[in-house]
Amino acid sequence: MADMSSNYGNVAIVRRPNWGAIWAGVFAFLAIWSVFGALGISVFGSVAATAAPGAGVGVGMSVWAVILTIIAMFVGGRVTGGLAGTTNGREGSVHGLVMFGLAIAASVVIVAAGGATLAGIGLAAMHRVYLLDIFSYPGWPLFVALFLGWFAAMGGAATAHKELPTAVPIQQVRHA
């Protein structure tokens, strides 16, 4: 990955991505997204069990997923930017972008592992058209959630930078 460098007077500071901070942001995102995602599934699932068909439960869950993803990505970005010790918004944005990509990759792996588990217990025998219908509905809300989450992760990391102390002018000392 490219170095991130900055010039402060006569001193050049070259930084590489802080992978520990990026992983911490991913874990913060996954924790928030999992816990509050389970809350949303519980709330909207219980409403769906008691509501009439077509009561807008799917729309409510979609809105919840978009808002939750934005919040979780922003917090993950803040964690990443804060722990990386970034000194400007550009460094923070790069860290947030990498954290976003890694969080999405981790989410795909987790969902794939869950799908393999479901297939192992016999749910793979469902009709394929029914499965496509189940997974096609959340397509647009998922896109919107990820698209806005991308900006939230970068924004969260960009706003977590630390200000460098003001430079003290260096005085030339003459040798005696």
Secondary structure, DSSP 8 states (H G I E B T S, - for coil): ---EEEEETTEEEEE---HHHHHHHHHHHHHHHHHHHHHHHHHHHHHHHHS-TTSSHHHHHHHHHHHHHHHHHHHHHHHHHHHHT--SHHHHHHHHHHHHHHHHHHHHHHHHHHHHHHHHTTGGGS-HHHHHHHHHTTHHHHHHHHHHHHHHHHHHHHTT----------------
